[in-house]
């Protein structure tokens, strides 16, 4: 199939850029004062986004939001495809796609993706990449790839830290090169996570749960909510465990959550007797899988709500360390929630992707199992199925 973008690029559409400005305004309000309590004057960026949306609605002959409180109600109650912005039709939003979660009142993962992805990266997405690159630099200077692996695994498995955890980290010599960085990226927990004086992690994804008015809990990770009511882990009470810190949100979204999918995939492949190296070559890709015959797969794991944004971000996997085949992988639940996820990704890829395939984690494991059983056909491959007419995606 062709990897050329469509003649009209929806990412360049004025209405989508406006929506991205609104998403960014939502995140700024959530960071500064919370979405349920803010006072005049509104933050300048939020006011600009509101003014632009009002103008766009008036031009379209639609009733605009009367002010920022109503705009936030739009974000919480109106699916994005129902907003009176003609340019959103090509963006492929679903009936469940909103900027603010209806239950918790927190920005959705899609809101974060819209605010940080697209033609230009915001400070939030740049922050995630700057942290990872700084960790790489420090570990390279120390000539310690093991330190980088330890750093990545820490962010995946321990997104919340108590004072006792800090003492454990202090004793880990592998983390010496990134010690100063850890002091910066683990931040004080806002009061919005506190209930009865303590903080409660999610027993599934390890990040802190948000307390709900009905005494229930809300987990910020899409996959966790898809699996059902989040199981609360034991409460962390600062009076007993000292100060509690957690990773800054961009790192939780772009490092911790995909990283948990990576570690889960690592375990599934190892149980089949495969050799798996995590984050090889200072994170050239996520998993380097070596078969008994020496054949190597390179795998990058992604966990994005919008497949079109993921497709536009796709690019060929780096060739060092070398491999024979490569692909990207998403958790199966993304396809369960949106059946056309893989097709939208494939349609939205650009030439930078060089035909890079996207598989679910289950499809990847099934392909590995088929190859281990001796198959060398399409069911045992992850690279594009090349023909003289181009690439065919399974």
N, C-alpha and C positions, 0 to 999 in steps of 0.2 A: 504494500500500500504506500501511497505518497505521504511524506512527512512535511509537506508544504502547508503553511497556515492558510486558512480561508481568505478569500479576496477582501472581506470586511473583517477586521480583527476586533472581536468584541472587547478585548482588554484595552483597546484604545478608545472605546466608545465614551463619549462625554458623560452619559448617565452612569456608566459603571465607575468612572473616576469619581463622580459625585458620591456614589454609594460607598466607595472606599474612604472618602473623606468623612462620611457619616460614621463608618465603622471605627475609624481612627478617633473621632470625637467621643464615641462611646467608651473606648478604652481609656482615653485621657480622663474622662469624668470618673470612671471606675477607680482609676489610680489615685486621683486627687481627693475625691470626697465621697465616693460611692454613688450609685445610681439612684438611691432612694432619698438622698439628702444633699441638695446643693442650693446655693443662694445667688441672687443677683449681686454683682454682674456675672454673667456666664463667662467661662473661659473663652478667650478670643477665638481659638480654633473651633470650638463648639458652636459659637455664634456664627462664624463664617459658614460652617457646614449647614446650619439651619437656614441661613439667609439664601444660600445657593439652592437648597432643596425647595424652599418656598417659591423662589423665582421660577424654577423649572416646572413646578406644579402649575403655577399661574399661566405660564406659556402653553401648557398642555390642556388648559381649561379644567384642571382638577382642583379639588379643595386641598390646600396645603395644611400642614400641622400649624396650630395656632401659636406654638411656642415650644421650647425645649422639653417641657414635661410631656406634651402630646407626641413630640417626635420620639421620645423614649418609649411611649406606649405603642407607637407604630413598630418600633424595633422589637418589642416584646410580644406583640399580638398579631402582627401582619406578616404573612409569608412574603419573602422578598419579591417573588414573581407577581404579587398583587399590587406592588407599589406603582403609582402612576408615572412610571419612567419607561418609555418605549424601548430604550436601549438595553433594558435588562432581559428582554425576551431571549436573546441569543446566548445568555450566560448560563442557561440550563439549570436554574434554581428549582428546587423541589418544594412540595407543600409544607415540609417540615423545616425549611431553611429560614431561620430568623437570626437577627443580630444579638438578641438578648434572650436567654433561656426563660421560658414562661413560668417554670416552677421556682427557680432560685433567684431570678432577677440578675444573674451574672452574665457577662458577655460570653457568647458561644465560641466554640473552637473556630467555626466558620468566620465569625467576626474578627478573630485574630488573624486568620488567613487573608481575609480581604484587606485588612489594615496593613499587612506586612508583605504581601506578595504582589506580583504583577510586574509592570514595566520598571518600577523603581523600588528599592528597598527602604523601609522606614528605619528609624533609629532602633526599634524593637528587634527587627530581623538582623540588623547590623550588629546589635549587641550579642545575639546568640553566636554569630559567626566570629566576631572579635574575640569572644571568650575562648571558643574552640581553637582559633588560630594562635592565641596567646599561650594556651596550654601546649599546643604542638611546638611552638618556638622554645618554650622553657624546657620541654622534655628532649628536644633535639640538642639543645645546648648541653644538656646533661648526658647526652648519648644514651638515653634510657627509653626505648620504646615501651618497656614494661611499665614505666611511670605513666605514660599516656594511657595505656590500657587500664591501669588502676584508676586513673582520673575518670575515664569514661564510665567504668563499671560503678564507681562511687556515685556519680550523678544518676545512674539508672536505678541502683538498688537502695540508695539512701537519700532521697530527695528531702527528707526531714531529719534534722539533727538536734539532739539534746546536748547538754554540757558533757555528759558521759561519753557521747559519741565523739565529741571533739577530742577527748583524751585518747580514744581509740585511734583516731586519725593521726594524732600527734606521734603515735608510736609506729606508724606505717612509714617506713623509710622510702618506699616507692613514691609517696606523695610529697616528698620534700621539694621537688622542683616547682610544684604548683601550690605550695602552702599559702603564699600571699594572695593568689587568685581565689582560693577557697574562702578566704576571709571576706572577699568582696561579693561573691556570687550567692552565698547563703545569707539571706536577709531576715530582718525581724518580721515576725508574723503579725499581720494586721488583726485588730480586734474582731473583725467580721468572721473570723474562724473560731472564735472563743465561745464556749458554752460551759456555764457553771465553773468558770475559772480555768478551764483546761482546753486542750486542742486534741482532736481525734483524727488519726490517720485512717485512710481507707485500707481495709485488709486485703484488697486486691491490687491496687495500683500504687499504694504507699504514700501518695500525696495527701494533704490535709483535706478533710471533708468540710463542706460549708453547712452550718446548722440551719434547719428550716423552721418556720414558724409553727409547724404541726409536730415539732419534736423529732422529725425525721432528718435525714442527711442527704446532701447532694454532692456528687462527685463531678469534678470539672472535666474528667476525661470521657469522651464520647463512648469509647468501647466499654468502659466500666458500666455506664448507665444502660447500654444495650444489653448487658448481661443480667440486669435486674437491680434490685435494691442493693446499694453498696454495703458490704459488711464492715461495720466499724471495728477498728483495732482498739486495744486498750488506750484510754485517754492519757495524754501527756500533761501533767499538772506542773507548771513552773515552780510552784512551792516545793515540789518534791524532786523534780529532775533539772531544775535550773532553767535558764533561758532556752527557748525553742526557736530554731531558725529553719527556714526552708528555701529552696532554690527560687530564684527570680523567675517569674512566669514564662518568659521566652525560652528559658532553658528547660523548664518542665515540659513545655509543649513540643519543642523541636529536638530535645535531647533525651529527656527521661522517658516519655511515652513511646516514641519509636524504639528507644533502647530496650524497653521492656519487651517489645515484640521481637527485637533482635536476639535477646537472651533466651526467650522462649523458643525461637527457631533454632538457636544453637543447641539447646538441650534435645530437641526432637531429632536433629540430624546426628548428634553424637550417639543417641540410643540406637541408631541404625549402623553404627560402627564407622562413621565418617570422621575424618580429621577436620576440625573447624578452628580457624584462627580468627579472633575477633579484632576488628579495627586495624588491619594490617597496614604497614607502611605509613604509620601515623595517620590512620583514618582515610586511606585512599578509597576504601569502601568498607562496608560493615562486616561482612563474613567472607572468609576465603575457605572454600570447601574443597578438600582434596579426596578424590576417589582412590580406591586401591590400585587402579592402573595408572595413577598419576594425573588423570584429567582433573582440571581445576575450574570451579565455578566462582565467580565474583558476584556478591549479592548486596544490594543496598535496600534497606527496609524504610518505607515511608508510611505515614499515618495522617493523611489529609482528608478533610471533610469533602472538599470539592475536587472532583477528578479533572475538571478542565484546568484549574489552576495548577494541579500536579502535572498534567500533560505539558503545559507551557513551561514548567520549570525543568522538565526532563532534559538530560544531556548524557552523552556517552560516558560510561564508567571509565575512570582513569586506568591506564594500562600497566601501572607499576604499583604493587607487585603484579607480575604477568598472570594471565588466566586464559582459559580456552573459550569460555562462554560467560556472559554476564546478563543480569536482569535486575529490575526493581521488583519489590514485593510489598503488598499491603495486607493488613489483617483481613481475614475472611469476612468479618462482620461488615466491612465497608461495602462489599458486594451484596450482602444480605439486606442491608439498608437501602442500597441503590443498585438495582439490577443492571443498569447500563454503565456502571462505574468503569469497567475495563474498556468498553467501547468508546466512551467519552474521552478517556485518557489517550487511547490510540489515535482518535481523530484530532485531538488538540496538540499532539506532539509536533515539534518543529524539526527542521533539519539537524539541529544540534543534538537531537536524541539518537541519530543514526540508527533508527529502527528499534531502539531499546524497548524490550517487552516489559509488561507489567503483569505479574502473576499474584494470586493470593498465596498466603503461607501454606495452605493445604495443597494447592496446585504444585508449589515448589517441592514440598515433601513427597508428593506422589511422583513427580518427575525423578527425584533422587532415588526413590525406591525402585522405579522402573529401570533406571540405569544400573543399579546394583544387581538387579536380577538378569542383566545381560542385554536389555533392549538398547538399541542405538537409533531408534526411529524418532519421530516427532514427539511421542509421549515422554521420551527421556531427554528432551532438549529444553534449554531455557533461552537460547539465543534466537534471533529471528530466523525463520525458516526460509532461507534464501532460494530464489528461483531466478531464472534469467529475466523475468519480468519484474523483479523487485522482491519485497519482503511480504510474507504472509504471516499474520498473527493468528495464533491459535486462540 
